[in-house]
């Protein structure tokens, strides 16, 4: 739990994105910025924009950043040059790189989700939500052949062929969807509830409980699902049988984010009071705890699983 470094961006942080090598962090806000995770030195400011998230490409050579407004920009990490600007007719809500880094899917407030060529900026396809709806949380399948997005306010999860845009299946959870978590093999999606759905047939395979909460997240081996309830509890379920394996009550305030370590042995979680806990995913024992200056909305592991970064409505982000 030793503090390693800290730095300030001058703005509040929506999300922390580690480089694939784990030696740098990209943050949005009044940026985007790239920081050295060892020294806390700012390596590069890629522009002077007000925006939200900055996302590394899988190969670590580019950063995608969506501005406050309707533009997604892609920057070269080494030189800092702006490579592409992808114009949208309305405010951009989310973006995600394809697993191979060749495409980006975006959603904005004009009811369309769009897939772009990440090298040329060409619009490859777009799919439409129903009238008076918009798409939320687009997410790629692990093999990049499909993407899913939740349409709001009907809370319908729709899965599309990522090459043709052909609708493949759809299903509704009956509630607002904050995140879509694909199983590592791509056969299933976990959502709030928590519920597990077949991504081919659209059939609900398992309802793991009847809880009000936010995200459900697969373990790296696909055998367990972590779910944080409204309140201070985090639950772990067996993804196949549906049994509740563990309940963590380490937090005393609402939990806003959880994430599995890369090896699936630990979970990091952050709450409204600023408490961050790292705990054993098999026993629930807290192995590390520290406090951030304010509510924590983003907790992220370094790719090697050695460090945890926490961000929220505070500066600087905290790395342990």
C-alpha positions in Angstrom: 0.0 0.0 0.0 3.0 2.3 -0.2 2.3 5.5 -2.2 4.4 5.4 -5.4 3.7 8.7 -7.1 1.0 11.3 -7.7 0.4 14.0 -10.2 -2.3 16.6 -11.0 -4.1 17.2 -14.3 -5.7 20.4 -13.2 -9.2 18.9 -13.8 -11.3 16.1 -12.4 -10.6 12.6 -13.8 -13.3 10.5 -15.4 -11.2 7.5 -16.1 -7.7 6.2 -15.9 -6.3 4.3 -18.8 -3.0 2.4 -18.4 -0.8 1.9 -21.4 -0.4 -1.8 -22.4 3.1 -1.8 -21.0 1.9 -0.3 -17.7 4.5 2.5 -17.7 2.1 5.4 -18.6 -1.4 6.6 -17.8 -3.7 8.5 -20.1 -6.4 10.7 -18.6 -9.0 13.0 -20.1 -10.4 16.2 -18.7 -8.5 19.3 -19.8 -6.1 17.3 -22.1 -5.6 14.6 -23.0 -2.5 14.0 -20.9 0.1 11.2 -20.7 1.9 10.7 -17.4 4.8 8.5 -16.3 3.5 6.1 -13.7 6.9 5.7 -12.0 8.1 9.3 -11.8 4.8 11.2 -12.0 6.2 13.3 -14.8 3.9 14.6 -17.5 5.3 13.2 -20.7 3.0 14.8 -23.1 -0.1 17.0 -23.4 -1.8 16.0 -26.6 -4.0 19.0 -27.1 -5.9 21.6 -25.3 -9.4 20.2 -25.3 -12.2 19.7 -22.8 -13.4 16.1 -22.9 -14.0 12.9 -21.1 -12.1 9.7 -21.6 -8.7 8.9 -23.2 -8.3 5.3 -24.4 -5.1 3.6 -25.4 -5.1 1.5 -28.6 -4.3 -2.2 -27.9 -0.8 -1.7 -29.4 -0.1 1.3 -27.2 0.8 3.5 -30.2 -2.3 5.7 -30.3 -4.8 7.4 -27.9 -8.5 8.0 -28.8 -10.1 10.9 -27.0 -13.6 12.2 -27.2 -14.1 15.9 -26.7 -16.9 17.7 -25.0 -19.0 18.0 -28.1 -19.1 15.8 -31.2 -15.5 15.0 -32.2 -13.4 11.9 -31.5 -9.7 12.5 -32.0 -6.9 10.0 -32.4 -3.3 11.0 -31.4 0.1 9.5 -32.1 1.5 8.7 -28.6 5.2 9.1 -29.5 5.1 12.3 -31.5 1.8 13.7 -30.1 0.4 14.6 -33.6 -3.3 14.5 -34.1 -3.8 11.7 -36.7 -7.6 11.7 -37.2 -10.7 13.6 -36.2 -14.0 11.8 -36.5 -16.9 14.2 -36.7 -20.3 13.2 -35.2 -23.6 15.2 -35.6 -24.3 15.1 -31.8 -22.5 14.7 -28.5 -20.3 11.6 -28.2 -21.2 9.4 -25.3 -18.8 6.4 -25.5 -16.0 4.9 -27.6 -14.2 1.5 -27.6 -11.3 0.2 -29.6 -11.7 -3.2 -31.3 -9.4 -5.9 -29.8 -7.1 -5.8 -32.8 -7.0 -1.9 -32.8 -8.1 -1.6 -36.4 -11.6 -0.1 -35.6 -13.4 2.1 -33.1 -17.0 2.0 -32.2 -18.7 5.1 -31.0 -22.1 6.1 -29.8 -23.6 9.6 -29.6 -26.9 11.3 -29.0 -28.3 11.0 -32.5 -29.5 7.3 -32.0 -26.7 5.8 -34.1 -23.7 3.7 -33.2 -20.8 3.9 -35.7 -17.8 1.8 -36.5 -14.8 3.7 -37.9 -11.6 2.6 -39.5 -8.9 3.6 -36.9 -6.2 4.2 -39.6 -8.1 6.2 -42.2 -11.1 7.6 -40.2 -13.5 6.2 -42.7 -17.0 5.5 -41.5 -17.4 1.8 -42.1 -21.0 1.3 -40.9 -23.7 2.7 -38.6 -26.6 1.1 -36.9 -29.7 2.8 -35.6 -31.5 2.7 -32.3 -35.3 3.2 -32.3 -36.7 6.7 -32.7 -36.1 8.9 -29.6 -33.5 6.4 -28.3 -29.7 6.5 -28.2 -27.0 3.9 -27.7 -25.1 3.4 -24.5 -21.9 1.5 -23.6 -20.9 -0.1 -26.9 -18.7 -3.1 -26.3 -16.7 -5.4 -28.6 -16.8 -9.2 -28.5 -13.4 -10.6 -27.5 -12.7 -11.7 -31.1 -13.9 -8.5 -32.6 -16.5 -10.1 -34.9 -19.4 -8.5 -33.1 -20.3 -5.5 -31.0 -23.1 -5.0 -28.5 -24.8 -1.7 -27.4 -27.7 -1.0 -25.1 -30.4 1.3 -26.4 -31.9 3.7 -24.0 -34.7 4.2 -22.7 -36.0 0.8 -23.8 -33.0 -1.0 -22.1 -32.6 -3.3 -25.1 -29.2 -4.9 -25.6 -28.6 -5.3 -29.3 -25.7 -7.4 -30.9 -24.5 -6.7 -34.4 -22.1 -8.2 -36.9 -19.2 -5.8 -36.8 -18.4 -6.2 -40.5 -21.9 -5.8 -42.0 -23.9 -4.2 -39.3 -26.4 -7.0 -39.5 -28.5 -7.3 -36.3 -27.8 -10.8 -34.8 -29.9 -10.9 -31.6 -31.4 -8.7 -28.9 -32.7 -9.0 -25.4 -33.9 -6.7 -22.6 -32.9 -6.7 -19.0 -35.8 -4.6 -17.8 -33.5 -2.0 -16.3 -30.9 0.6 -17.2 -27.7 -1.0 -18.4 -24.5 0.7 -17.2 -22.0 -1.8 -18.7 -21.8 -4.8 -21.0 -19.3 -7.5 -19.9 -18.5 -10.2 -22.4 -17.3 -13.6 -21.2 -13.8 -14.3 -22.3 -15.0 -16.8 -24.8 -17.7 -14.4 -26.2 -20.6 -16.8 -25.7 -22.2 -14.8 -22.9 -22.8 -11.3 -21.6 -23.2 -10.3 -18.0 -25.3 -7.3 -17.0 -26.9 -5.8 -13.9 -29.2 -8.0 -11.9 -26.9 -9.8 -12.2 -28.0 -11.7 -15.3 -26.1 -13.9 -17.8 -27.3 -13.9 -21.4 -26.5 -16.1 -24.4 -25.0 -13.8 -27.1 -26.1 -16.1 -30.0 -29.7 -16.9 -29.1 -30.5 -13.9 -26.8 -31.7 -16.3 -24.1 -31.3 -15.5 -20.5 -29.2 -18.4 -19.1 -29.0 -17.4 -15.5 -30.3 -14.8 -13.1 -27.8 -14.8 -10.3 -29.9 -12.9 -7.8 -32.4 -10.1 -7.4 -30.4 -7.1 -6.5 -30.2 -3.4 -7.4 -26.7 -2.5 -8.5 -24.5 -1.4 -11.2 -21.8 -3.4 -13.0 -21.3 -7.1 -13.4 -17.8 -8.1 -14.5 -16.4 -11.5 -15.6 -13.2 -12.9 -14.0 -10.4 -13.3 -16.5 -10.9 -17.1 -16.5 -14.7 -16.8 -17.2 -15.6 -18.8 -14.1 -16.9 -16.1 -11.8 -18.8 -12.8 -12.0 -18.3 -9.9 -9.6 -21.2 -7.6 -9.0 -21.5 -4.6 -6.8 -24.8 -3.8 -5.2 -26.5 -0.5 -4.4 -25.0 -0.1 -1.0 -21.6 -1.3 0.2 -21.5 -5.0 -0.7 -19.6 -6.7 -3.5 -20.8 -10.2 -4.4 -19.0 -12.9 -6.4 -21.0 -15.6 -8.2 -20.2 -18.9 -9.9 -20.9 -18.1 -13.6 -22.1 -21.6 -14.4 -24.0 -22.8 -11.4 -25.1 -19.4 -10.2 -24.1 -20.0 -6.6 -23.1 -17.0 -4.5 -19.4 -17.7 -3.6 -18.5 -14.6 -1.6 -19.9 -11.4 -0.1 -17.5 -8.6 0.7 -18.6 -6.0 3.2 -15.2 -4.3 3.3 -16.8 -0.9 2.3 -18.9 1.3 4.5 -20.3 3.4 1.6 -21.7 3.0 -1.9 -19.3 1.1 -4.2 -18.9 2.7 -7.6 -16.3 0.6 -9.4 -14.8 -2.9 -9.1 -12.2 -4.6 -11.3 -10.5 -7.9 -11.3 -6.7 -8.2 -11.2 -5.2 -9.6 -14.5 -4.6 -13.0 -12.9 -8.1 -13.1 -11.3 -6.8 -13.5 -7.8 -7.8 -10.1 -6.4 -10.4 -7.4 -6.8 -9.9 -3.7 -6.4 -13.0 -1.6 -5.5 -13.6 2.1 -4.8 -16.5 3.8 -3.0 -18.2 7.1 -2.4 -16.2 8.0 0.7 -12.9 7.6 -1.2 -12.0 4.2 0.3 -10.1 1.9 -2.1 -9.9 -1.8 -1.1 -7.9 -4.6 -2.7 -9.1 -8.0 -1.5 -8.6 -11.7 -2.1 -11.2 -12.9 -4.5 -11.3 -16.4 -2.9 -11.5 -15.4 0.8 -12.6 -11.8 0.8 -9.7 -10.8 3.0 -8.6 -7.2 2.5 -4.9 -7.2 1.6 -4.6 -3.5 0.9 -6.6 -0.4 1.7 -6.1 3.3 1.2 -8.1 6.5 1.0 -8.4 8.9 -1.9 -9.3 12.6 -1.4 -12.9 12.1 -2.6 -15.3 9.7 -4.1 -13.6 7.0 -6.3 -15.3 6.3 -9.6 -12.5 4.6 -11.5 -10.2 1.8 -10.2 -7.8 0.2 -12.6 -5.0 -2.4 -12.4 -1.7 -2.0 -14.2 -1.3 -4.7 -16.9 1.2 -6.6 -14.8 -1.1 -6.5 -11.7 1.4 -4.8 -9.5 -0.3 -1.4 -9.1 -3.7 0.1 -8.7 -4.7 3.6 -9.9 -7.8 5.3 -8.5 -9.5 8.4 -10.0 -12.6 10.4 -9.4 -13.6 14.0 -8.6 -10.2 14.8 -7.3 -6.6 15.6 -8.3 -4.2 14.0 -8.4 -5.1 10.4 -9.2 -3.7 8.0 -6.7 -1.4 5.1 -7.7 -0.5 2.3 -5.2 
